[in-house]
């Protein structure tokens, strides 16, 4: 069980929640809210900060993709949502699911929430499924544990779920090793749907699958989410997969969210240099130059125990400025009007400290929580998206 520190009353300085713009008639309630979530692993060498102050929101029926390289903290964040991390992990902040903080739930309440309110499609179905139990019994287990079905009804429900994910009902008698990789992943999806949860967390559901099977699994997820109105958080290192599946994207680097916004916009017009590098790492179909010379990113992600000062991405950034060595900018609006102004972004009011003018960025790139308002649409944590950035040479 993870430990928890006192949740701050104010919104964290380094992150801002982002709301997707939707017409009033289709706008829905908020299902999940992360408030300054941090995860630290205890080790013999010292504390390892895997997630550092992440604040995000997810609406009902909305799909959010979380992207990043291995070690960026995305899977740790996903497992923290239902307290599925090992005992060496310490989680702080707030994780509000349907308005209830997961981190303060009793063990009994947490068991009631898992699978029924939120479920997980784990990475690597071969290792997530019990190899000595038939898949039908594993799909039925959440139904029986939560008491939502009798054994007879559970068998009927298992057959229905297998049909819904594209598998014949007789497959319920199969063992995991008798199924292909794609079939095992479909079993995991059926298990996640068993108790009809409001939220599904899919942790790299297409890892190790070939391209054709990936496409089938992604199409299945999109269809089931749309038909049932379920909210989705999908974790992946593949920005193109997330852009095709999710409404919004959040890009993580070194345990922090560095960019978030509408998926197509982040994928095709990323404002943070790290997000841009992730998108450009995939060759464009039909573009010979892109296929022959895909652009990647040099270097390796930083050691979380030895993060550089200022912006963590600075050592690998092709457009870093001298001030990036000491300046760690918060998520800032990346949208611009034709005259270069920021629409509906965070602003400092007339009572801003130090006599700062309304709308002017503070010297350190941070906004006091009491002077900020919610950031819409597209944001990035980079000095290059600030209004009138300092004229420096890279």
MOLINJO-V794652 format. One record per residue. N is the residue number from 1. RES is the residue in one letter. PSI is psi in radians with two decimals (999 if undefined). OMEGA is omega in radians with two decimals (NA if undefined). NEAR is the number of other C-alpha atoms within 12 Angstrom. Layout:
BEGIN
N:RES:PSI:OMEGA:NEAR
N:RES:PSI:OMEGA:NEAR
END
This chain:
BEGIN
1:X:2.38:-3.12:21
2:X:2.75:3.10:30
3:X:2.89:-3.09:27
4:X:2.39:3.06:25
5:X:2.98:-3.14:18
6:X:2.29:-3.12:16
7:X:2.26:3.12:24
8:X:2.58:-3.12:17
9:X:-0.45:-3.12:13
10:X:2.78:3.12:19
11:X:2.45:-3.08:29
12:X:2.66:-3.09:30
13:X:-0.47:-2.98:30
14:X:-0.12:-3.13:36
15:X:2.68:3.07:44
16:X:2.46:3.10:44
17:X:2.63:-3.12:43
18:X:2.29:3.09:40
19:X:2.33:3.07:34
20:X:2.35:3.13:33
21:X:2.13:3.09:22
22:X:2.70:3.10:16
23:X:2.58:-3.11:8
24:X:-0.60:-3.08:9
25:X:-0.30:-3.13:8
26:X:-0.02:-3.12:13
27:X:2.34:-3.08:16
28:X:3.03:-3.10:20
29:X:2.93:3.14:22
30:X:2.20:-3.13:26
31:X:-0.74:-3.04:32
32:X:2.41:3.08:38
33:X:2.19:3.06:31
34:X:2.23:-3.12:41
35:X:1.81:3.06:37
36:X:0.82:-3.10:36
37:X:2.26:3.09:45
38:X:2.47:3.11:42
39:X:2.20:3.13:44
40:X:2.28:3.08:34
41:X:2.34:3.04:29
42:X:2.31:3.12:20
43:X:2.96:3.14:15
44:X:-0.50:-3.13:8
45:X:-0.16:-3.12:10
46:X:-3.10:-3.14:13
47:X:2.42:3.13:19
48:X:1.89:3.13:28
49:X:1.81:-3.08:33
50:X:-0.62:3.10:41
51:X:2.31:-3.01:37
52:X:1.62:3.00:38
53:X:1.03:-3.14:39
54:X:2.25:3.06:48
55:X:2.09:-3.12:40
56:X:2.81:3.03:48
57:X:2.71:3.11:42
58:X:2.19:3.13:43
59:X:2.90:3.09:34
60:X:2.31:3.13:31
61:X:0.19:-3.10:30
62:X:2.62:3.10:39
63:X:2.16:3.14:41
64:X:2.20:3.07:44
65:X:2.39:3.11:48
66:X:2.06:-3.03:51
67:X:2.79:3.09:47
68:X:2.85:3.08:40
69:X:2.96:3.02:32
70:X:2.33:-3.12:23
71:X:0.07:-3.12:26
72:X:-0.25:3.11:36
73:X:0.06:-3.04:42
74:X:-0.76:3.14:40
75:X:-0.64:3.07:38
76:X:-0.74:3.11:40
77:X:-0.75:-3.13:48
78:X:-0.76:-3.13:42
79:X:-0.46:3.11:35
80:X:-0.42:-3.07:40
81:X:-0.55:3.11:46
82:X:0.37:3.11:40
83:X:0.90:-3.14:37
84:X:0.26:-3.12:28
85:X:2.79:3.12:24
86:X:2.96:-3.09:20
87:X:-0.33:3.14:17
88:X:-0.11:-3.11:22
89:X:2.43:3.05:28
90:X:2.10:-3.08:32
91:X:2.28:3.08:43
92:X:2.90:-3.11:36
93:X:-2.58:3.13:38
94:X:2.39:3.08:40
95:X:1.69:-3.06:37
96:X:1.99:3.08:28
97:X:2.01:-3.04:33
98:X:0.62:3.10:24
99:X:-0.04:-3.11:19
100:X:2.28:-3.08:22
101:X:2.04:-3.13:28
102:X:-0.59:-3.05:40
103:X:-0.27:3.12:36
104:X:0.05:3.14:27
105:X:2.54:2.99:26
106:X:2.87:-3.13:16
107:X:-0.69:3.13:16
108:X:-0.73:3.13:12
109:X:-0.67:3.13:19
110:X:-0.71:3.10:26
111:X:-0.63:3.12:21
112:X:-0.53:-3.12:24
113:X:-0.71:-3.12:31
114:X:2.36:-3.11:36
115:X:-0.67:-3.10:37
116:X:-0.80:3.12:30
117:X:-0.62:-3.14:33
118:X:2.40:-3.13:38
119:X:2.93:-3.03:39
120:X:2.35:2.91:45
121:X:1.81:-2.99:41
122:X:2.71:3.08:33
123:X:2.22:3.12:30
124:X:1.44:-3.08:26
125:X:-0.53:-3.14:35
126:X:-0.64:-3.11:30
127:X:-0.39:-3.12:17
128:X:-0.53:-3.14:23
129:X:2.56:3.09:32
130:X:2.07:-3.04:22
131:X:-0.31:-3.06:19
132:X:0.21:3.07:17
133:X:2.49:3.10:20
134:X:2.59:-3.02:25
135:X:-0.52:3.11:41
136:X:-0.72:3.13:39
137:X:-0.59:-3.14:34
138:X:-0.63:3.08:33
139:X:-0.64:-3.11:41
140:X:-0.39:-3.03:39
141:X:-0.83:3.11:30
142:X:-0.64:3.13:36
143:X:-0.72:-3.11:35
144:X:-0.67:3.14:24
145:X:-0.71:-3.12:23
146:X:-0.06:3.08:24
147:X:0.45:-3.13:17
148:X:-0.06:3.14:21
149:X:2.58:3.00:20
150:X:2.86:3.10:18
151:X:-0.70:-3.14:20
152:X:-0.77:3.13:15
153:X:-0.60:3.13:17
154:X:-0.70:3.12:29
155:X:-0.72:3.11:27
156:X:-0.72:-3.13:23
157:X:-0.66:3.10:32
158:X:-0.77:3.11:42
159:X:-0.72:3.12:30
160:X:-0.76:-3.11:27
161:X:-0.72:3.11:35
162:X:-0.71:3.09:35
163:X:-0.67:-3.12:22
164:X:-0.54:3.13:25
165:X:0.20:3.02:35
166:X:0.40:3.09:27
167:X:2.52:3.10:30
168:X:2.62:-3.07:20
169:X:-0.53:-3.10:23
170:X:-0.24:3.12:20
171:X:-0.19:-3.13:29
172:X:-0.31:3.11:35
173:X:0.03:-3.13:25
174:X:2.67:2.98:28
175:X:2.73:-3.09:24
176:X:-0.65:-3.09:33
177:X:-0.22:3.12:21
178:X:-0.03:-3.12:19
179:X:2.70:3.05:24
180:X:3.00:3.14:21
181:X:-0.76:3.12:29
182:X:-0.65:3.12:34
183:X:-0.70:3.10:37
184:X:-0.68:3.13:45
185:X:-0.62:3.08:44
186:X:-0.63:3.07:45
187:X:-0.72:3.11:51
188:X:-0.68:3.12:45
189:X:-0.73:3.10:48
190:X:-0.72:3.13:46
191:X:-0.70:3.14:44
192:X:-0.51:-3.11:42
193:X:-0.17:-2.94:42
194:X:-0.81:-3.07:45
195:X:0.26:3.10:35
196:X:1.06:-3.11:30
197:X:2.88:3.06:34
198:X:-0.43:-3.05:35
199:X:2.36:3.01:41
200:X:2.29:3.08:50
201:X:1.98:-3.10:46
202:X:1.89:-3.09:45
203:X:1.71:-3.13:37
204:X:1.06:-3.03:36
205:X:-0.24:-3.11:44
206:X:0.20:3.13:39
207:X:2.37:3.08:28
208:X:0.17:3.07:19
209:X:2.58:3.11:25
210:X:2.94:-2.98:14
211:X:-0.74:-3.11:14
212:X:-0.76:3.13:14
213:X:-0.65:3.06:22
214:X:-0.83:-3.12:25
215:X:-0.71:-3.14:22
216:X:-0.76:-3.13:23
217:X:-0.73:3.13:35
218:X:-0.72:3.10:33
219:X:-0.69:3.11:23
220:X:-0.81:-3.14:29
221:X:-0.79:-3.14:42
222:X:-0.75:-3.11:33
223:X:-0.82:-3.11:19
224:X:-0.69:-3.14:29
225:X:-0.78:-3.12:35
226:X:-0.75:-3.09:20
227:X:-0.59:-3.03:13
228:X:-0.16:-3.13:21
229:X:0.49:-3.12:23
230:X:2.51:3.03:31
231:X:2.61:-3.06:43
232:X:2.37:2.89:45
233:X:2.04:-3.13:48
234:X:2.26:-3.14:48
235:X:2.33:3.10:44
236:X:2.73:2.99:39
237:X:-0.14:-3.07:35
238:X:1.80:-3.09:32
239:X:-0.58:-3.11:40
240:X:-0.67:3.10:33
241:X:-0.78:-3.13:36
242:X:-0.68:-3.13:43
243:X:-0.57:-3.12:36
244:X:-0.26:-3.03:27
245:X:-0.56:-2.94:37
246:X:2.74:3.07:39
247:X:-0.75:-3.10:38
248:X:2.75:3.09:41
249:X:2.53:2.96:51
250:X:2.13:-3.11:56
251:X:2.22:-3.12:51
252:X:2.51:3.05:45
253:X:2.23:3.11:43
254:X:0.71:3.04:39
255:X:0.01:-3.13:41
256:X:2.69:2.99:45
257:X:2.15:-3.11:48
258:X:-0.26:3.08:49
259:X:2.51:3.07:49
260:X:2.56:-3.11:52
261:X:-3.05:3.09:46
262:X:2.39:-2.98:36
263:X:-0.84:-3.11:36
264:X:-0.62:-3.12:26
265:X:-0.74:3.12:30
266:X:-0.66:-3.09:42
267:X:-0.67:-3.05:39
268:X:-0.35:-3.09:24
269:X:0.93:-3.12:26
270:X:2.48:3.14:36
271:X:-0.40:3.08:35
272:X:2.36:-3.10:44
273:X:-0.51:3.10:33
274:X:-0.78:3.09:43
275:X:-0.69:3.13:43
276:X:-0.70:3.12:30
277:X:-0.68:3.10:33
278:X:-0.76:-3.14:36
279:X:-0.68:-3.08:37
280:X:-0.17:3.12:26
281:X:-0.26:-3.13:25
282:X:2.15:3.11:26
283:X:2.58:-3.14:20
284:X:2.24:3.14:18
285:X:2.24:3.14:12
286:X:-0.17:3.14:9
287:X:1.81:-3.06:12
288:X:-0.75:-3.12:11
289:X:-0.70:3.13:13
290:X:-0.67:-3.12:17
291:X:-0.68:-3.08:15
292:X:-0.46:-3.09:14
293:X:1.13:3.11:14
294:X:2.45:-3.11:19
295:X:2.22:3.12:18
296:X:-2.64:-3.10:23
297:X:2.15:-3.13:23
298:X:2.81:3.10:15
299:X:-3.11:-3.11:14
300:X:2.73:3.06:20
301:X:2.63:-3.09:28
302:X:2.70:3.02:27
303:X:2.12:-3.10:22
304:X:-0.35:3.11:28
305:X:-0.18:-3.11:22
306:X:0.98:-3.12:16
307:X:2.46:3.10:23
308:X:2.76:3.10:21
309:X:2.76:-3.13:19
310:X:-2.36:3.13:24
311:X:2.20:-3.10:35
312:X:-0.41:-3.09:36
313:X:-0.16:-3.01:43
314:X:-0.78:-3.10:34
315:X:-0.37:-3.12:24
316:X:-0.04:-2.99:23
317:X:2.23:-3.14:29
318:X:-0.21:-3.10:20
319:X:0.50:-3.11:23
320:X:2.53:3.08:27
321:X:2.78:3.12:26
322:X:-0.63:-3.11:20
323:X:-0.30:-3.13:26
324:X:-0.33:3.13:32
325:X:-0.36:-3.12:21
326:X:-0.13:-3.02:20
327:X:2.11:3.11:27
328:X:1.73:-3.01:32
329:X:2.47:3.08:40
330:X:3.05:3.02:43
331:X:2.17:-3.07:47
332:X:2.58:-3.13:50
333:X:2.31:3.13:44
334:X:-0.14:3.11:39
335:X:2.63:3.08:31
336:X:2.48:3.01:21
337:X:2.92:-3.14:13
338:X:-0.52:-3.14:8
339:X:0.19:3.04:9
340:X:0.08:-3.12:14
341:X:2.81:3.11:20
342:X:2.11:3.12:28
343:X:2.22:2.99:24
344:X:0.61:3.13:25
345:X:-3.08:3.10:36
346:X:2.42:-3.13:39
347:X:2.59:3.05:32
348:X:2.21:-3.06:27
349:X:-3.07:-3.06:23
350:X:-0.34:-3.13:14
351:X:0.33:-3.10:16
352:X:2.56:-3.11:21
353:X:2.70:3.07:18
354:X:0.35:3.07:14
355:X:0.39:-3.13:14
356:X:2.47:-3.13:18
357:X:2.62:3.08:17
358:X:2.30:3.10:21
359:X:-0.16:-3.13:28
360:X:2.41:3.12:30
361:X:2.40:3.09:34
362:X:2.79:-3.05:31
363:X:-0.61:-3.09:22
364:X:0.12:3.11:24
365:X:0.19:-3.13:35
366:X:2.68:3.13:30
367:X:2.21:3.05:35
368:X:2.35:-3.08:27
369:X:-0.63:-3.09:24
370:X:-0.20:-3.12:20
371:X:0.09:-3.06:27
372:X:2.68:3.00:33
373:X:2.78:-3.02:25
374:X:2.52:-3.13:30
375:X:2.20:3.12:32
376:X:2.82:2.92:29
377:X:-1.98:-2.86:35
378:X:2.17:3.10:42
379:X:2.74:3.09:50
380:X:2.54:3.14:45
381:X:1.32:-3.08:42
382:X:2.48:-3.13:42
383:X:-0.43:-3.08:44
384:X:-0.19:3.09:33
385:X:-0.05:3.10:32
386:X:2.61:3.07:35
387:X:2.32:3.09:29
388:X:1.08:-3.13:19
389:X:2.67:-3.13:21
390:X:2.45:-3.14:19
391:X:1.72:-3.13:13
392:X:2.79:3.07:14
393:X:2.43:-3.09:12
394:X:999:NA:15
END
